[in-house]
Amino acid sequence: MSRMHSFARPGRRFRRSETGAATIDFLLILPVIFGMMCLAVETGVATTQAALLDRALDRTARSLRYGELADRSLAGIRANICANMAGMADCATKLKVQVVAIPRAMTNLPGSPTCADQGSAPRPATSLIAQNQNSFALLRVCIPVTVLGTDLARTPGTGTESAGTFDISSETIIAVTG
């Protein structure tokens, strides 16, 4: 009995002691605070990439409208968008361009964005004349981007190869001669 009593005394003393109580609270809260900081950085990076893509598409659409873009093919549009968008790695191979003709009697925009090259090169109307029946085209671009911690969830061969990626898309409507 005395042997059990000798083990119980330090345990009781340790239970009553309050030294280090603030350290335990700090260690419990630290992962939450660190996770929130990582989420803030992640959101900032994603928002910056979306803004860069939107601005590059606007500049390219403006070049199309004014007839300044020499190569009006999908590859030329892609090259111009990538030239206007700084900081996007491997833009020329990842960026997908979609051109969809919009009928004059449209009621809503064509479906959700598909991240695939589709459509034909638009012929922009450089001047709008009231008597001409100009058409409209939806110029939609999409690029898959990865988040900062993507390697944590990827396991080859299990269908999680695209885990941690999401698509940033942007769209604009341009007048085309039809």
Residue frames as qw, qx, qy, qz and C-alpha x, y, z in Angstrom:
[[0.000, 0.883, 0.470, 0.000, 0.00, 0.00, 0.00],
 [0.318, -0.769, 0.093, 0.547, 2.84, 2.35, 0.74],
 [0.405, -0.055, 0.587, 0.699, 4.15, 1.84, -2.79],
 [0.133, 0.659, 0.630, 0.389, 0.81, 2.98, -4.32],
 [0.242, -0.898, -0.263, 0.255, 0.73, 5.87, -1.88],
 [0.417, -0.508, 0.292, 0.695, 4.15, 7.03, -3.09],
 [0.269, 0.225, 0.638, 0.686, 2.92, 7.09, -6.74],
 [0.039, -0.778, -0.608, -0.156, -0.31, 8.88, -5.90],
 [0.328, -0.740, -0.172, 0.561, 1.30, 11.79, -4.03],
 [0.222, -0.280, 0.377, 0.854, 3.14, 13.32, -7.07],
 [0.047, 0.418, 0.749, 0.512, 0.03, 12.78, -9.20],
 [0.196, -0.812, -0.530, 0.143, -2.12, 14.69, -6.71],
 [0.316, -0.619, 0.051, 0.717, 0.47, 17.46, -6.51],
 [0.206, -0.006, 0.589, 0.782, 0.57, 17.69, -10.34],
 [0.029, -0.613, -0.733, -0.293, -3.24, 17.85, -10.58],
 [0.251, -0.834, -0.373, 0.322, -3.46, 20.73, -8.10],
 [0.377, -0.379, 0.210, 0.818, -0.68, 22.77, -9.69],
 [0.425, 0.820, 0.340, -0.177, -1.84, 25.57, -12.01],
 [0.167, -0.655, 0.458, 0.578, 1.53, 26.37, -13.56],
 [0.149, -0.102, 0.811, 0.557, 1.42, 26.07, -17.35],
 [0.360, 0.564, 0.692, -0.270, -2.35, 26.59, -17.59],
 [0.297, 0.787, -0.066, -0.537, -1.89, 29.50, -20.02],
 [0.036, -0.431, 0.790, 0.435, 0.42, 27.37, -22.16],
 [0.294, 0.242, 0.924, 0.037, -2.24, 24.70, -22.60],
 [0.350, 0.755, 0.396, -0.388, -4.84, 27.29, -23.63],
 [0.138, 0.734, -0.399, -0.532, -2.37, 28.77, -26.11],
 [0.134, -0.233, 0.908, 0.321, -1.56, 25.37, -27.60],
 [0.355, 0.455, 0.809, -0.112, -5.25, 24.61, -28.05],
 [0.304, 0.844, 0.221, -0.383, -5.96, 27.92, -29.80],
 [0.186, -0.587, 0.529, 0.584, -2.76, 28.09, -31.92],
 [0.320, 0.122, 0.837, 0.427, -3.90, 25.67, -34.69],
 [0.227, 0.775, 0.585, -0.074, -7.15, 27.59, -35.10],
 [0.014, -0.888, 0.079, 0.454, -5.36, 30.92, -35.42],
 [0.272, -0.396, 0.692, 0.540, -2.76, 29.46, -37.78],
 [0.346, 0.375, 0.825, 0.242, -5.49, 27.89, -39.93],
 [0.182, 0.883, 0.375, -0.216, -7.35, 31.19, -40.16],
 [0.106, -0.761, 0.350, 0.536, -4.17, 32.96, -41.27],
 [0.317, -0.099, 0.822, 0.462, -3.57, 30.31, -43.96],
 [0.301, 0.630, 0.713, 0.059, -7.16, 30.69, -45.18],
 [0.071, 0.904, 0.092, -0.410, -6.73, 34.46, -45.39],
 [0.171, -0.542, 0.601, 0.563, -3.59, 34.08, -47.51],
 [0.333, 0.188, 0.878, 0.288, -5.30, 31.46, -49.70],
 [0.252, 0.791, 0.539, -0.138, -8.31, 33.69, -50.27],
 [0.020, -0.842, 0.170, 0.512, -6.06, 36.61, -51.15],
 [0.246, -0.298, 0.761, 0.521, -4.14, 34.58, -53.73],
 [0.303, 0.427, 0.833, 0.179, -7.35, 33.27, -55.33],
 [0.159, 0.877, 0.343, -0.296, -8.91, 36.73, -55.44],
 [0.103, -0.707, 0.396, 0.576, -5.78, 38.20, -57.02],
 [0.280, -0.044, 0.847, 0.451, -5.73, 35.49, -59.70],
 [0.265, 0.651, 0.712, 0.009, -9.41, 36.09, -60.48],
 [0.064, 0.897, 0.083, -0.430, -8.86, 39.85, -60.76],
 [0.198, -0.502, 0.610, 0.581, -5.84, 39.34, -63.05],
 [0.297, 0.235, 0.865, 0.328, -7.86, 37.04, -65.32],
 [0.195, 0.803, 0.536, -0.176, -10.79, 39.46, -65.43],
 [0.024, -0.834, 0.168, 0.526, -8.54, 42.40, -66.32],
 [0.249, -0.285, 0.754, 0.536, -6.71, 40.42, -69.01],
 [0.294, 0.472, 0.812, 0.179, -10.02, 39.38, -70.57],
 [0.128, 0.885, 0.299, -0.333, -11.27, 42.98, -70.54],
 [0.103, -0.690, 0.419, 0.581, -8.11, 44.20, -72.28],
 [0.264, -0.026, 0.858, 0.440, -8.33, 41.44, -74.89],
 [0.256, 0.666, 0.700, -0.024, -12.03, 42.11, -75.51],
 [0.056, 0.874, 0.026, -0.482, -11.22, 45.79, -75.97],
 [0.168, -0.451, 0.660, 0.576, -8.54, 44.87, -78.50],
 [0.280, 0.300, 0.876, 0.254, -11.08, 42.70, -80.33],
 [0.189, 0.808, 0.498, -0.254, -13.71, 45.45, -80.34],
 [0.049, 0.863, -0.167, -0.474, -11.31, 48.06, -81.75],
 [0.846, 0.532, -0.022, 0.028, -9.85, 45.68, -84.32],
 [0.032, -0.847, 0.528, -0.058, -6.35, 45.92, -82.83],
 [0.689, -0.291, 0.664, -0.020, -5.91, 42.16, -82.39],
 [0.308, 0.499, -0.641, -0.495, -4.19, 40.75, -85.47],
 [0.284, 0.036, -0.952, -0.108, -4.75, 37.04, -84.73],
 [0.567, -0.195, 0.148, -0.787, -8.44, 36.56, -83.93],
 [0.698, -0.026, -0.702, -0.137, -8.28, 32.78, -83.63],
 [0.769, -0.610, -0.150, -0.122, -8.82, 31.06, -80.30],
 [0.813, -0.102, -0.127, 0.559, -5.04, 30.56, -80.03],
 [0.283, 0.464, -0.007, 0.839, -4.47, 34.27, -80.72],
 [0.466, -0.708, -0.109, -0.520, -7.05, 35.28, -78.12],
 [0.874, -0.427, -0.162, 0.165, -5.42, 32.90, -75.63],
 [0.671, 0.133, -0.099, 0.722, -1.96, 34.32, -76.36],
 [0.012, 0.604, 0.024, 0.796, -3.21, 37.89, -75.91],
 [0.666, -0.669, -0.136, -0.301, -4.92, 37.08, -72.61],
 [0.876, -0.276, -0.129, 0.375, -1.77, 35.37, -71.32],
 [0.478, 0.350, -0.053, 0.804, 0.34, 38.36, -72.41],
 [0.224, -0.644, -0.032, -0.731, -1.97, 40.68, -70.45],
 [0.797, -0.557, -0.081, -0.217, -2.04, 38.45, -67.37],
 [0.238, 0.631, -0.648, 0.353, 1.06, 38.50, -65.21],
 [0.291, -0.409, 0.723, -0.475, 2.03, 35.87, -62.71],
 [0.893, 0.050, 0.229, -0.384, 0.01, 32.89, -63.96],
 [0.297, -0.433, 0.818, 0.235, 2.25, 29.87, -64.44],
 [0.222, 0.066, 0.915, 0.332, 1.80, 27.86, -67.64],
 [0.398, 0.469, 0.275, -0.739, -1.02, 30.10, -68.85],
 [0.386, 0.400, -0.535, -0.636, -0.73, 29.18, -72.54],
 [0.313, 0.021, -0.935, -0.165, -1.50, 25.50, -71.92],
 [0.017, -0.301, -0.829, 0.471, -3.98, 25.82, -69.04],
 [0.280, 0.364, 0.158, -0.874, -6.17, 28.68, -70.29],
 [0.268, 0.379, 0.852, 0.243, -9.33, 27.62, -72.14],
 [0.178, 0.232, -0.096, -0.951, -11.24, 30.00, -74.41],
 [0.245, 0.454, 0.856, 0.020, -14.90, 29.57, -75.27],
 [0.176, 0.153, -0.190, -0.954, -16.79, 31.68, -77.82],
 [0.199, 0.435, 0.872, -0.100, -20.55, 31.17, -77.83],
 [0.074, -0.281, -0.408, -0.866, -22.88, 32.91, -80.28],
 [0.142, 0.350, 0.650, -0.660, -25.78, 34.57, -78.51],
 [0.134, 0.530, 0.714, 0.437, -29.06, 34.62, -80.46],
 [0.041, -0.330, -0.036, -0.942, -30.78, 37.99, -80.74],
 [0.633, -0.461, -0.228, -0.578, -33.85, 36.66, -78.90],
 [0.492, 0.071, -0.774, 0.392, -31.91, 35.31, -75.96],
 [0.564, -0.708, -0.252, -0.341, -33.52, 35.10, -72.56],
 [0.628, -0.731, 0.261, 0.058, -30.48, 34.19, -70.47],
 [0.102, 0.726, -0.662, -0.156, -26.78, 33.51, -70.91],
 [0.811, 0.186, -0.539, -0.129, -25.66, 30.11, -72.18],
 [0.893, -0.322, -0.313, 0.032, -25.13, 27.46, -69.46],
 [0.583, -0.764, 0.216, 0.170, -22.46, 27.25, -66.84],
 [0.239, 0.794, -0.536, -0.162, -18.85, 27.61, -67.95],
 [0.988, -0.001, 0.098, 0.123, -17.14, 24.50, -69.24],
 [0.293, -0.772, 0.454, 0.333, -13.40, 24.62, -68.99],
 [0.697, 0.135, 0.604, 0.362, -12.75, 23.59, -72.61],
 [0.023, -0.329, 0.387, 0.861, -11.78, 25.30, -75.86],
 [0.369, 0.529, 0.764, 0.018, -14.96, 25.79, -77.88],
 [0.270, 0.866, 0.229, -0.354, -16.29, 27.94, -80.67],
 [0.666, 0.445, 0.233, 0.552, -14.81, 29.71, -83.62],
 [0.363, -0.138, -0.069, 0.919, -12.86, 32.92, -83.89],
 [0.151, 0.801, 0.482, -0.321, -15.15, 35.94, -83.57],
 [0.360, 0.393, 0.290, 0.795, -15.26, 38.63, -86.25],
 [0.150, -0.548, -0.469, 0.676, -15.78, 41.75, -84.18],
 [0.213, 0.839, 0.400, 0.303, -17.94, 44.59, -85.34],
 [0.476, -0.086, -0.145, 0.863, -15.57, 47.55, -85.24],
 [0.169, 0.000, 0.018, -0.985, -18.39, 50.00, -85.91],
 [0.183, 0.436, 0.850, -0.230, -22.02, 49.63, -84.98],
 [0.166, -0.045, -0.363, -0.916, -24.44, 50.97, -87.57],
 [0.494, 0.097, 0.481, -0.717, -28.11, 51.24, -86.66],
 [0.759, 0.308, -0.204, -0.536, -29.34, 49.53, -89.84],
 [0.460, 0.338, -0.821, -0.006, -27.00, 46.51, -89.55],
 [0.872, -0.378, -0.092, -0.297, -28.13, 43.44, -87.68],
 [0.215, 0.560, -0.736, 0.313, -25.06, 42.83, -85.54],
 [0.845, -0.296, -0.439, -0.073, -24.89, 39.73, -83.40],
 [0.344, -0.764, 0.451, -0.308, -23.34, 39.17, -80.03],
 [0.796, 0.136, -0.572, 0.144, -20.89, 36.58, -78.82],
 [0.672, -0.718, 0.141, -0.114, -20.06, 35.52, -75.30],
 [0.544, 0.538, -0.560, 0.317, -16.30, 35.35, -74.81],
 [0.777, -0.584, 0.114, -0.205, -15.65, 33.15, -71.80],
 [0.472, 0.520, -0.662, 0.260, -12.25, 32.11, -70.45],
 [0.854, -0.484, 0.040, -0.187, -11.44, 29.60, -67.77],
 [0.424, 0.551, -0.662, 0.280, -8.22, 28.50, -66.10],
 [0.846, -0.429, -0.316, 0.013, -7.77, 25.78, -63.49],
 [0.095, 0.707, -0.491, 0.501, -5.65, 26.96, -60.58],
 [0.713, -0.200, -0.632, 0.228, -4.34, 25.17, -57.54],
 [0.458, -0.861, 0.004, -0.221, -4.44, 26.19, -53.95],
 [0.036, 0.771, -0.593, 0.231, -1.33, 26.44, -51.81],
 [0.445, -0.364, 0.777, -0.255, -1.75, 23.15, -49.92],
 [0.807, 0.269, -0.224, -0.476, -2.70, 20.86, -52.81],
 [0.465, 0.368, -0.804, 0.046, -0.08, 18.17, -52.28],
 [0.319, -0.219, 0.732, -0.561, -1.67, 17.18, -48.98],
 [0.720, 0.193, 0.428, -0.511, -4.76, 15.56, -50.54],
 [0.642, 0.524, -0.420, -0.370, -3.36, 14.07, -53.76],
 [0.619, -0.241, 0.747, 0.014, -3.00, 10.34, -54.08],
 [0.312, 0.384, -0.625, -0.604, -2.24, 9.15, -57.63],
 [0.284, -0.021, -0.925, -0.253, -4.66, 6.58, -59.02],
 [0.037, -0.374, -0.827, 0.417, -7.45, 7.23, -56.50],
 [0.063, 0.734, 0.566, 0.370, -9.32, 9.96, -58.34],
 [0.320, -0.873, -0.198, 0.311, -7.99, 12.72, -56.09],
 [0.608, 0.104, 0.209, 0.759, -5.48, 14.00, -58.64],
 [0.070, 0.590, 0.251, 0.764, -7.55, 17.16, -59.09],
 [0.495, -0.721, -0.444, 0.193, -8.13, 17.66, -55.37],
 [0.403, -0.601, -0.052, 0.689, -7.29, 21.19, -54.38],
 [0.185, 0.038, 0.444, 0.876, -7.89, 22.69, -57.83],
 [0.276, 0.695, 0.552, -0.369, -10.68, 25.00, -58.85],
 [0.420, 0.445, 0.466, 0.639, -11.55, 26.91, -61.99],
 [0.018, -0.579, -0.155, 0.800, -11.47, 30.66, -62.27],
 [0.360, 0.477, 0.647, 0.473, -13.68, 31.88, -65.10],
 [0.037, 0.531, 0.100, -0.841, -14.51, 35.26, -66.52],
 [0.388, 0.484, 0.706, 0.342, -16.79, 36.31, -69.34],
 [0.079, 0.492, -0.004, -0.867, -17.67, 39.30, -71.47],
 [0.570, 0.600, 0.562, -0.007, -20.02, 39.96, -74.37],
 [0.173, -0.392, 0.381, 0.819, -18.73, 41.41, -77.64],
 [0.621, 0.621, 0.163, -0.450, -20.57, 42.58, -80.75],
 [0.436, -0.183, 0.740, 0.479, -19.68, 40.60, -83.86],
 [0.449, 0.362, -0.339, -0.744, -20.59, 40.94, -87.50],
 [0.534, 0.026, 0.829, -0.161, -22.82, 38.16, -88.46]]
